[in-house]
Amino acid sequence: MMECFKIYADEIEGRIDPFYLKNKLILEDLQPQLKLVRLGSLLKRKVQYGANESAIDGNPKEDVRYIRITDIDEFGNLKDDDWKTSQNIEKKYILNEGDVLFARSGATVGKCFFYKNEYKKSIFAGYLIRFIFDEKKVNPKYVFYYSQLKRYKLWVISIQRPSGQPNINSEEFKSFKIPFPSLEVQNHIVNIMNKAYKIKKQKEIEAKRLLHSINDYFLDELDIKLPELKDKMCYVVYVDDVKGKRADTYYHQLKYEQVEEVIKKGKFKVKELKDVFYSRLVKGILPKQEDKVGPNKVLQIKNIQTNGIINITDFVTSKNIFSEEQKLKQGDIIIVITGATIGKVGLWNNREEFYLGGDMVKFYCSEKVDHYFIQSFLLSDIGQLQILRNTTGATNKHLAPSDIERIKIPLPPLSFQNKIANEVKRKIQRAKRLFEEAKNVLEEAKLKVERIILGEE
């Protein structure tokens, strides 16, 4: 499909490709009332690309953290689910309070991060660029918060090249023109956003507390008491214990044997997960590059959170490559079987038509069990430890469908399952509301800031 638009020669600045020029026109419709200044004119020092080091496991209490693009969430917060350090720590890459990092490459190019000393000693990776601003000219946190607004995000879309790996270089970041109010107004904007982020954080902490409480509630109701599980370097495994099972040391760690023993000693009958299936396990499809973009909405691993909540605000599409059984239906339980987040478990309760993406399997439960009960079990400590036990692979971990089928599960009467499931649903719904409230608080603050910048408030 061809699209036509006009632009005059004296309006061309820097690049002349159509994609950039078309988006430039959209940006001009969002021009603020305040004067615009280039980010590069507000610097205290030259911009700096990060370290070209490999990330390795480390001790958060002792080692220097290695901050990568993937460690930063969409709101500019630092995540702690994949803490890494690096073999070499060069002093020139150590971050200081007020440093602002921009992601220069990849799917989340343009992402911004504000470093605080509370994050502890850290260096930053090569796909990030450090900006050190002159605080006599600009509040660095104002720049960070501006990166959360609509006009900046549109600029990111316009400036990155549409083909190949998305990329924005340091000169392009320096050329970005930011609305430049007085320091007094900048500080006022920062206070508005600080307050919103604080409320957002409080609501998210309460939501996470609710979700974390599900595990203890679930195990208490089943009268299962997990012993203190410790990793031991040396232990004995007898030949009879290996027969018909894997023979590697990882599988036979004592903590996994203890979990299996606790389940067996519980007061309810123990079944294998396959015994609750209404039909067989169904594996999803990872669309090939040539199959991407089409009429079918596809659920991806990233749509399933570690707490089991499914978020489909952002999704991909594909051509008609799926079978009818790969279509998700309400009540389907989904398990991630490959990668860094192996073991995530979602419960599909959406009326929209989606298909199951790659590296996941799904199953539908029989009428003799409660879907929420099964999901809660798989997300509980005893469920997750069984999943971890059955993973294989050193770098790219994998879970075989046959191993999922053999997971041991205590099955109380359906009425008892329903009782547990109803309380789990109550906690999940309350947590969802809190997450939504947290998101709305921040969005309202952003709108208020945009009105200030546009001179409407």
Kinemage of the C-alpha trace (Angstrom):
@kinemage 1
@onewidth
@group {chain A} dominant
@subgroup {mainchain}
@vectorlist {calphas} color= white
{ca met a 1} P 0.000 0.000 0.000
{ca met a 2} L 1.473 3.338 -1.079
{ca glu a 3} L 1.093 6.397 1.167
{ca cys a 4} L 1.699 9.947 -0.061
{ca phe a 5} L 2.399 13.143 1.853
{ca lys a 6} L 4.245 16.391 1.150
{ca ile a 7} L 7.078 18.097 2.950
{ca tyr a 8} L 9.033 21.190 1.925
{ca ala a 9} L 12.809 21.341 1.438
{ca asp a 10} L 13.334 23.866 4.247
{ca glu a 11} L 11.529 21.511 6.676
{ca ile a 12} L 14.052 18.718 6.124
{ca glu a 13} L 16.610 18.399 8.899
{ca gly a 14} L 19.114 15.577 9.200
{ca arg a 15} L 17.491 12.575 7.522
{ca ile a 16} L 15.475 12.410 4.311
{ca asp a 17} L 13.906 8.928 4.460
{ca pro a 18} L 10.085 8.891 4.137
{ca phe a 19} L 9.453 6.948 7.379
{ca tyr a 20} L 11.268 9.579 9.430
{ca leu a 21} L 9.727 12.543 7.617
{ca lys a 22} L 6.171 11.189 7.935
{ca asn a 23} L 6.533 10.771 11.713
{ca lys a 24} L 8.197 14.174 11.958
{ca leu a 25} L 4.910 15.711 10.797
{ca ile a 26} L 3.028 13.882 13.573
{ca leu a 27} L 5.496 15.169 16.150
{ca glu a 28} L 5.035 18.738 14.987
{ca asp a 29} L 1.326 18.463 15.832
{ca leu a 30} L 2.370 17.847 19.455
{ca gln a 31} L 4.681 20.832 19.841
{ca pro a 32} L 4.587 22.273 23.377
{ca gln a 33} L 4.277 25.974 24.178
{ca leu a 34} L 7.662 25.956 25.911
{ca lys a 35} L 10.908 26.522 24.055
{ca leu a 36} L 12.732 23.397 22.921
{ca val a 37} L 16.401 22.669 23.582
{ca arg a 38} L 18.568 19.776 22.422
{ca leu a 39} L 19.504 17.205 25.049
{ca gly a 40} L 23.111 17.585 23.924
{ca ser a 41} L 23.155 21.224 25.065
{ca leu a 42} L 22.299 20.229 28.652
{ca leu a 43} L 25.221 17.851 29.206
{ca lys a 44} L 27.928 18.182 31.838
{ca arg a 45} L 30.169 15.591 30.134
{ca lys a 46} L 30.325 13.697 26.861
{ca val a 47} L 27.887 10.828 26.441
{ca gln a 48} L 29.320 7.369 27.023
{ca tyr a 49} L 28.553 3.907 25.646
{ca gly a 50} L 28.508 1.059 28.184
{ca ala a 51} L 30.859 -1.853 28.821
{ca asn a 52} L 31.192 -4.665 26.293
{ca glu a 53} L 31.216 -7.484 28.842
{ca ser a 54} L 29.398 -10.794 29.202
{ca ala a 55} L 26.901 -11.037 32.045
{ca ile a 56} L 27.658 -13.733 34.647
{ca asp a 57} L 26.033 -14.897 37.863
{ca gly a 58} L 27.080 -13.051 40.987
{ca asn a 59} L 26.311 -12.308 44.624
{ca pro a 60} L 24.070 -9.229 45.038
{ca lys a 61} L 25.451 -8.675 48.548
{ca glu a 62} L 29.086 -8.493 47.429
{ca asp a 63} L 29.441 -7.982 43.677
{ca val a 64} L 28.965 -4.986 41.388
{ca arg a 65} L 25.761 -5.203 39.401
{ca tyr a 66} L 25.862 -5.273 35.586
{ca ile a 67} L 22.790 -3.370 34.341
{ca arg a 68} L 21.493 -4.429 30.921
{ca ile a 69} L 18.532 -3.265 28.824
{ca thr a 70} L 16.539 -6.309 29.937
{ca asp a 71} L 16.950 -5.277 33.595
{ca ile a 72} L 14.884 -2.132 33.021
{ca asp a 73} L 11.091 -2.335 32.842
{ca glu a 74} L 8.742 -0.171 30.734
{ca phe a 75} L 8.450 2.377 33.561
{ca gly a 76} L 12.203 2.788 33.955
{ca asn a 77} L 12.381 0.675 37.114
{ca leu a 78} L 15.171 -1.786 37.823
{ca lys a 79} L 14.061 -5.421 37.895
{ca asp a 80} L 15.648 -7.958 40.247
{ca asp a 81} L 14.602 -11.259 38.672
{ca asp a 82} L 17.847 -11.813 36.732
{ca trp a 83} L 20.649 -10.151 38.750
{ca lys a 84} L 24.034 -10.318 36.990
{ca thr a 85} L 27.572 -9.047 37.359
{ca ser a 86} L 30.514 -9.195 34.914
{ca gln a 87} L 34.012 -10.647 35.013
{ca asn a 88} L 35.693 -7.256 34.549
{ca ile a 89} L 34.582 -4.127 36.408
{ca glu a 90} L 36.088 -0.989 34.904
{ca lys a 91} L 35.882 2.159 37.002
{ca lys a 92} L 34.859 4.333 34.044
{ca tyr a 93} L 31.526 2.475 33.762
{ca ile a 94} L 30.490 2.860 37.415
{ca leu a 95} L 27.195 4.732 37.716
{ca asn a 96} L 26.540 7.718 39.970
{ca glu a 97} L 23.357 9.226 41.392
{ca gly a 98} L 21.509 11.154 38.684
{ca asp a 99} L 23.020 9.369 35.674
{ca val a 100} L 20.462 8.785 32.930
{ca leu a 101} L 20.746 5.756 30.634
{ca phe a 102} L 19.095 5.392 27.219
{ca ala a 103} L 18.698 2.058 25.396
{ca arg a 104} L 20.252 2.474 21.943
{ca ser a 105} L 19.308 -0.800 20.282
{ca gly a 106} L 16.815 -3.656 20.241
{ca ala a 107} L 13.073 -4.086 20.597
{ca thr a 108} L 12.905 -1.596 23.491
{ca val a 109} L 15.189 1.042 21.971
{ca gly a 110} L 14.664 4.435 23.617
{ca lys a 111} L 13.905 2.976 27.041
{ca cys a 112} L 15.204 5.302 29.779
{ca phe a 113} L 16.596 4.659 33.283
{ca phe a 114} L 17.500 7.010 36.154
{ca tyr a 115} L 20.229 5.672 38.453
{ca lys a 116} L 19.941 6.109 42.226
{ca asn a 117} L 22.548 5.161 44.827
{ca glu a 118} L 19.992 2.907 46.523
{ca tyr a 119} L 20.516 0.476 43.617
{ca lys a 120} L 24.042 -0.066 44.982
{ca lys a 121} L 27.286 -0.109 43.019
{ca ser a 122} L 26.638 -0.828 39.343
{ca ile a 123} L 28.100 -0.581 35.854
{ca phe a 124} L 26.105 -0.487 32.606
{ca ala a 125} L 26.160 -2.568 29.431
{ca gly a 126} L 27.123 -1.619 25.888
{ca tyr a 127} L 23.623 -1.252 24.463
{ca leu a 128} L 23.005 1.592 26.905
{ca ile a 129} L 24.252 5.181 26.620
{ca arg a 130} L 25.033 7.298 29.695
{ca phe a 131} L 23.976 10.952 29.822
{ca ile a 132} L 25.337 13.103 32.663
{ca phe a 133} L 23.367 16.354 32.780
{ca asp a 134} L 24.401 19.729 34.154
{ca glu a 135} L 22.119 20.125 37.178
{ca lys a 136} L 22.503 23.917 37.019
{ca lys a 137} L 20.606 23.754 33.722
{ca val a 138} L 18.252 20.815 34.074
{ca asn a 139} L 16.936 18.412 36.684
{ca pro a 140} L 18.060 14.967 35.379
{ca lys a 141} L 14.909 13.405 36.773
{ca tyr a 142} L 12.832 15.801 34.660
{ca val a 143} L 14.541 14.333 31.562
{ca phe a 144} L 13.820 10.813 32.804
{ca tyr a 145} L 10.158 11.565 33.486
{ca tyr a 146} L 9.790 13.282 30.126
{ca ser a 147} L 10.886 10.008 28.506
{ca gln a 148} L 7.672 8.478 29.873
{ca leu a 149} L 5.478 10.914 27.929
{ca lys a 150} L 3.752 10.580 24.558
{ca arg a 151} L 5.874 13.030 22.554
{ca tyr a 152} L 9.153 11.305 23.466
{ca lys a 153} L 7.760 7.866 22.603
{ca leu a 154} L 6.595 9.158 19.208
{ca trp a 155} L 10.056 10.602 18.611
{ca val a 156} L 11.592 7.186 19.361
{ca ile a 157} L 9.280 5.591 16.779
{ca ser a 158} L 10.128 8.265 14.209
{ca ile a 159} L 13.904 8.311 14.637
{ca gln a 160} L 14.640 4.567 14.664
{ca arg a 161} L 15.215 2.937 11.311
{ca pro a 162} L 12.276 0.716 10.265
{ca ser a 163} L 14.407 -2.098 8.824
{ca gly a 164} L 16.768 -4.469 10.608
{ca gln a 165} L 17.629 -4.021 14.293
{ca pro a 166} L 16.001 -0.849 15.722
{ca asn a 167} L 18.766 1.595 16.634
{ca ile a 168} L 19.227 5.187 17.835
{ca asn a 169} L 22.808 6.449 18.115
{ca ser a 170} L 24.199 8.943 20.616
{ca glu a 171} L 24.108 11.881 18.192
{ca glu a 172} L 20.426 11.257 17.512
{ca phe a 173} L 19.670 11.148 21.232
{ca lys a 174} L 21.602 14.387 21.688
{ca ser a 175} L 19.561 15.977 18.910
{ca phe a 176} L 16.222 15.286 20.621
{ca lys a 177} L 14.562 18.592 21.504
{ca ile a 178} L 13.026 18.603 24.952
{ca pro a 179} L 10.591 21.241 26.301
{ca phe a 180} L 12.608 23.446 28.612
{ca pro a 181} L 10.700 25.140 31.450
{ca ser a 182} L 12.398 26.888 34.361
{ca leu a 183} L 14.081 24.770 37.020
{ca glu a 184} L 11.204 25.675 39.325
{ca val a 185} L 8.664 24.178 36.912
{ca gln a 186} L 10.928 21.186 36.250
{ca asn a 187} L 11.096 20.511 39.993
{ca his a 188} L 7.302 20.838 40.227
{ca ile a 189} L 6.894 18.248 37.465
{ca val a 190} L 9.393 15.950 39.188
{ca asn a 191} L 7.417 16.252 42.462
{ca ile a 192} L 4.173 15.313 40.671
{ca met a 193} L 5.778 12.250 39.114
{ca asn a 194} L 7.652 11.276 42.306
{ca lys a 195} L 4.364 11.269 44.206
{ca ala a 196} L 2.646 9.197 41.501
{ca tyr a 197} L 5.499 6.663 41.409
{ca lys a 198} L 5.398 6.385 45.210
{ca ile a 199} L 1.648 5.639 45.225
{ca lys a 200} L 2.111 3.243 42.298
{ca lys a 201} L 4.848 1.396 44.184
{ca gln a 202} L 2.736 1.134 47.365
{ca lys a 203} L -0.211 -0.334 45.455
{ca glu a 204} L 2.046 -2.788 43.609
{ca ile a 205} L 3.670 -3.912 46.881
{ca glu a 206} L 0.222 -4.610 48.328
{ca ala a 207} L -0.801 -6.468 45.154
{ca lys a 208} L 2.355 -8.601 45.224
{ca arg a 209} L 1.850 -9.306 48.943
{ca leu a 210} L -1.613 -10.630 48.152
{ca leu a 211} L -0.300 -12.829 45.348
{ca his a 212} L 2.590 -14.142 47.456
{ca ser a 213} L 0.152 -15.019 50.258
{ca ile a 214} L -1.612 -17.459 47.922
{ca asn a 215} L 1.217 -19.995 48.238
{ca asp a 216} L 1.083 -20.110 52.052
{ca tyr a 217} L -2.715 -20.207 52.063
{ca phe a 218} L -2.776 -23.013 49.499
{ca leu a 219} L -0.254 -25.224 51.339
{ca asp a 220} L -1.904 -24.549 54.721
{ca glu a 221} L -5.290 -25.655 53.384
{ca leu a 222} L -3.732 -28.850 52.038
{ca asp a 223} L -1.960 -29.305 55.388
{ca ile a 224} L 1.407 -29.547 53.625
{ca lys a 225} L 4.431 -28.345 55.577
{ca leu a 226} L 7.576 -27.975 53.536
{ca pro a 227} L 10.804 -28.591 55.493
{ca glu a 228} L 13.679 -26.154 55.183
{ca leu a 229} L 15.153 -27.073 51.820
{ca lys a 230} L 18.920 -26.795 51.523
{ca asp a 231} L 21.259 -27.410 48.603
{ca lys a 232} L 23.839 -30.047 49.544
{ca met a 233} L 27.013 -30.728 47.599
{ca cys a 234} L 27.298 -34.378 48.672
{ca tyr a 235} L 24.517 -36.945 49.091
{ca val a 236} L 23.884 -40.637 48.517
{ca val a 237} L 21.491 -42.051 45.919
{ca tyr a 238} L 20.836 -45.803 45.814
{ca val a 239} L 20.497 -47.769 42.582
{ca asp a 240} L 16.888 -48.704 43.340
{ca asp a 241} L 16.023 -44.983 43.541
{ca val a 242} L 17.367 -44.372 40.033
{ca lys a 243} L 15.549 -47.147 38.193
{ca gly a 244} L 13.169 -45.761 35.595
{ca lys a 245} L 14.285 -42.201 36.321
{ca arg a 246} L 16.975 -39.798 35.179
{ca ala a 247} L 20.424 -40.647 36.490
{ca asp a 248} L 21.892 -37.132 36.728
{ca thr a 249} L 22.797 -35.498 40.041
{ca tyr a 250} L 20.581 -32.442 39.458
{ca tyr a 251} L 17.401 -34.538 39.331
{ca his a 252} L 18.267 -36.458 42.505
{ca gln a 253} L 19.034 -33.489 44.751
{ca leu a 254} L 17.752 -34.107 48.285
{ca lys a 255} L 15.414 -31.098 48.242
{ca tyr a 256} L 13.460 -32.603 45.353
{ca glu a 257} L 13.218 -35.962 47.127
{ca gln a 258} L 11.947 -34.137 50.234
{ca val a 259} L 9.222 -32.402 48.225
{ca glu a 260} L 8.039 -35.702 46.763
{ca glu a 261} L 8.001 -37.264 50.229
{ca val a 262} L 5.956 -34.394 51.699
{ca ile a 263} L 3.339 -34.755 48.940
{ca lys a 264} L 3.065 -38.516 49.510
{ca lys a 265} L 2.553 -38.024 53.269
{ca gly a 266} L -0.250 -35.486 52.779
{ca lys a 267} L -3.841 -36.216 53.809
{ca phe a 268} L -5.219 -36.210 50.256
{ca lys a 269} L -4.969 -38.743 47.460
{ca val a 270} L -2.029 -38.073 45.115
{ca lys a 271} L -2.470 -38.204 41.330
{ca glu a 272} L -0.344 -37.329 38.315
{ca leu a 273} L -1.169 -34.128 36.461
{ca lys a 274} L -2.235 -36.076 33.352
{ca asp a 275} L -5.066 -37.564 35.458
{ca val a 276} L -6.806 -34.153 35.553
{ca phe a 277} L -6.634 -33.574 31.772
{ca tyr a 278} L -9.844 -33.483 29.783
{ca ser a 279} L -7.747 -33.961 26.639
{ca arg a 280} L -4.082 -34.222 25.763
{ca leu a 281} L -1.379 -31.552 26.128
{ca val a 282} L -1.272 -29.171 23.158
{ca lys a 283} L 1.962 -27.451 22.135
{ca gly a 284} L 1.972 -23.929 20.681
{ca ile a 285} L 3.746 -22.593 17.590
{ca leu a 286} L 6.433 -19.924 17.263
{ca pro a 287} L 5.597 -18.122 13.981
{ca lys a 288} L 8.465 -17.911 11.498
{ca gln a 289} L 9.509 -14.487 10.252
{ca glu a 290} L 7.554 -14.926 7.007
{ca asp a 291} L 4.431 -15.935 8.975
{ca lys a 292} L 4.363 -12.878 11.205
{ca val a 293} L 1.621 -10.266 10.816
{ca gly a 294} L -1.815 -11.587 9.958
{ca pro a 295} L -5.363 -12.013 11.268
{ca asn a 296} L -4.533 -14.284 14.233
{ca lys a 297} L -3.680 -12.892 17.671
{ca val a 298} L -0.890 -14.853 19.347
{ca leu a 299} L -0.235 -15.302 23.072
{ca gln a 300} L 3.482 -15.054 23.897
{ca ile a 301} L 5.526 -15.992 26.950
{ca lys a 302} L 5.882 -12.313 27.869
{ca asn a 303} L 2.083 -12.040 28.200
{ca ile a 304} L 2.176 -14.392 31.214
{ca gln a 305} L 3.509 -12.852 34.405
{ca thr a 306} L 5.356 -14.901 37.028
{ca asn a 307} L 2.358 -14.511 39.349
{ca gly a 308} L 0.116 -16.214 36.773
{ca ile a 309} L -1.762 -13.118 35.618
{ca ile a 310} L -2.107 -12.830 31.838
{ca asn a 311} L -1.759 -9.386 30.235
{ca ile a 312} L -2.659 -9.102 26.536
{ca thr a 313} L -2.447 -5.317 26.088
{ca asp a 314} L 0.576 -5.975 23.870
{ca phe a 315} L 0.495 -8.894 21.450
{ca val a 316} L 1.732 -10.079 18.056
{ca thr a 317} L -0.239 -11.459 15.122
{ca ser a 318} L 0.407 -14.136 12.520
{ca lys a 319} L -0.947 -15.726 9.377
{ca asn a 320} L -3.257 -18.768 9.496
{ca ile a 321} L -0.682 -21.299 10.691
{ca phe a 322} L -2.494 -22.642 13.757
{ca ser a 323} L -4.698 -25.688 14.191
{ca glu a 324} L -8.113 -25.451 15.824
{ca glu a 325} L -6.863 -27.163 18.998
{ca gln a 326} L -4.191 -24.462 19.413
{ca lys a 327} L -6.935 -21.866 19.827
{ca leu a 328} L -7.205 -20.824 23.475
{ca lys a 329} L -10.484 -21.433 25.254
{ca gln a 330} L -11.619 -20.202 28.662
{ca gly a 331} L -10.224 -22.428 31.385
{ca asp a 332} L -7.073 -23.491 29.499
{ca ile a 333} L -4.008 -23.770 31.730
{ca ile a 334} L -0.806 -22.685 30.014
{ca ile a 335} L 2.744 -23.666 31.047
{ca val a 336} L 5.974 -22.158 29.722
{ca ile a 337} L 8.329 -25.037 28.854
{ca thr a 338} L 11.451 -23.295 27.506
{ca gly a 339} L 13.754 -20.397 28.377
{ca ala a 340} L 14.619 -18.150 31.312
{ca thr a 341} L 11.028 -18.034 32.627
{ca ile a 342} L 10.311 -21.745 32.346
{ca gly a 343} L 7.521 -22.794 34.703
{ca lys a 344} L 5.308 -19.720 34.367
{ca val a 345} L 1.679 -20.824 34.584
{ca gly a 346} L -1.267 -18.873 33.196
{ca leu a 347} L -5.021 -19.461 33.243
{ca trp a 348} L -6.861 -18.225 30.141
{ca asn a 349} L -10.055 -16.394 31.140
{ca asn a 350} L -10.405 -14.057 28.175
{ca arg a 351} L -13.168 -14.023 25.577
{ca glu a 352} L -10.903 -12.714 22.808
{ca glu a 353} L -9.768 -15.178 20.145
{ca phe a 354} L -6.062 -15.970 20.653
{ca tyr a 355} L -3.780 -18.822 19.654
{ca leu a 356} L -1.000 -20.418 21.692
{ca gly a 357} L 2.476 -19.174 20.784
{ca gly a 358} L 5.799 -20.996 20.918
{ca asp a 359} L 7.571 -22.626 23.882
{ca met a 360} L 4.305 -23.203 25.749
{ca val a 361} L 1.824 -26.035 26.229
{ca lys a 362} L -1.796 -25.938 27.320
{ca phe a 363} L -4.380 -28.327 28.670
{ca tyr a 364} L -8.018 -28.219 29.698
{ca cys a 365} L -9.092 -29.786 32.995
{ca ser a 366} L -11.811 -32.373 33.456
{ca glu a 367} L -15.007 -31.422 35.268
{ca lys a 368} L -13.719 -33.233 38.381
{ca val a 369} L -11.188 -30.513 39.175
{ca asp a 370} L -11.175 -26.741 39.587
{ca his a 371} L -9.009 -24.814 37.079
{ca tyr a 372} L -7.921 -22.232 39.660
{ca phe a 373} L -6.970 -25.003 42.080
{ca ile a 374} L -4.736 -26.635 39.455
{ca gln a 375} L -3.088 -23.332 38.509
{ca ser a 376} L -2.517 -22.473 42.183
{ca phe a 377} L -0.895 -25.851 42.741
{ca leu a 378} L 1.462 -25.428 39.773
{ca leu a 379} L 2.421 -21.936 40.979
{ca ser a 380} L 2.943 -23.085 44.577
{ca asp a 381} L 6.363 -24.011 45.956
{ca ile a 382} L 5.692 -27.745 45.610
{ca gly a 383} L 4.482 -27.305 42.042
{ca gln a 384} L 7.370 -25.096 40.959
{ca leu a 385} L 9.981 -27.331 42.595
{ca gln a 386} L 8.654 -30.309 40.646
{ca ile a 387} L 8.801 -28.281 37.439
{ca leu a 388} L 12.390 -27.228 38.180
{ca arg a 389} L 13.354 -30.820 38.928
{ca asn a 390} L 12.216 -31.963 35.505
{ca thr a 391} L 13.966 -29.261 33.469
{ca thr a 392} L 16.885 -30.236 31.249
{ca gly a 393} L 19.601 -28.247 29.478
{ca ala a 394} L 22.409 -26.071 30.791
{ca thr a 395} L 21.923 -22.866 28.792
{ca asn a 396} L 18.446 -23.001 27.243
{ca lys a 397} L 16.378 -24.943 29.777
{ca his a 398} L 13.548 -27.134 28.534
{ca leu a 399} L 10.640 -29.029 30.032
{ca ala a 400} L 9.387 -32.122 28.198
{ca pro a 401} L 5.584 -32.482 27.905
{ca ser a 402} L 5.850 -36.048 29.268
{ca asp a 403} L 7.508 -34.693 32.438
{ca ile a 404} L 4.647 -32.228 32.907
{ca glu a 405} L 2.176 -35.088 32.718
{ca arg a 406} L 3.973 -36.916 35.560
{ca ile a 407} L 3.931 -34.021 38.056
{ca lys a 408} L 2.475 -35.244 41.364
{ca ile a 409} L -0.578 -33.396 42.676
{ca pro a 410} L -2.672 -33.900 45.841
{ca leu a 411} L -6.381 -33.944 44.906
{ca pro a 412} L -8.925 -33.158 47.638
{ca pro a 413} L -12.678 -33.473 46.928
{ca leu a 414} L -14.024 -30.995 44.361
{ca ser a 415} L -15.957 -29.028 46.998
{ca phe a 416} L -12.724 -28.505 48.943
{ca gln a 417} L -10.922 -27.482 45.734
{ca asn a 418} L -13.704 -24.960 45.045
{ca lys a 419} L -13.322 -23.458 48.528
{ca ile a 420} L -9.591 -22.958 47.983
{ca ala a 421} L -10.120 -21.719 44.417
{ca asn a 422} L -12.671 -19.098 45.503
{ca glu a 423} L -10.244 -17.595 47.997
{ca val a 424} L -7.452 -17.673 45.411
{ca lys a 425} L -9.715 -15.889 42.889
{ca arg a 426} L -10.585 -13.252 45.484
{ca lys a 427} L -6.927 -12.526 46.144
{ca ile a 428} L -6.083 -12.454 42.423
{ca gln a 429} L -8.972 -10.097 41.588
{ca arg a 430} L -7.988 -7.745 44.419
{ca ala a 431} L -4.368 -7.803 43.214
{ca lys a 432} L -5.480 -7.067 39.634
{ca arg a 433} L -7.480 -4.052 40.834
{ca leu a 434} L -4.461 -2.752 42.736
{ca phe a 435} L -2.218 -3.152 39.684
{ca glu a 436} L -4.798 -1.307 37.578
{ca glu a 437} L -5.086 1.488 40.170
{ca ala a 438} L -1.283 1.776 40.225
{ca lys a 439} L -1.195 2.116 36.442
{ca asn a 440} L -4.003 4.726 36.447
{ca val a 441} L -2.276 6.871 39.090
{ca leu a 442} L 0.793 7.126 36.889
{ca glu a 443} L -1.181 7.787 33.703
{ca glu a 444} L -3.110 10.615 35.400
{ca ala a 445} L 0.177 12.164 36.545
{ca lys a 446} L 1.553 11.958 32.993
{ca leu a 447} L -1.523 13.729 31.622
{ca lys a 448} L -1.149 16.466 34.231
{ca val a 449} L 2.516 16.954 33.290
{ca glu a 450} L 1.670 17.050 29.578
{ca arg a 451} L -0.915 19.769 30.248
{ca ile a 452} L 1.720 21.801 32.112
{ca ile a 453} L 4.193 21.441 29.233
{ca leu a 454} L 1.547 22.313 26.638
{ca gly a 455} L 0.638 25.426 28.642
{ca glu a 456} L -2.869 24.164 29.415
{ca glu a 457} L -2.392 24.202 33.195
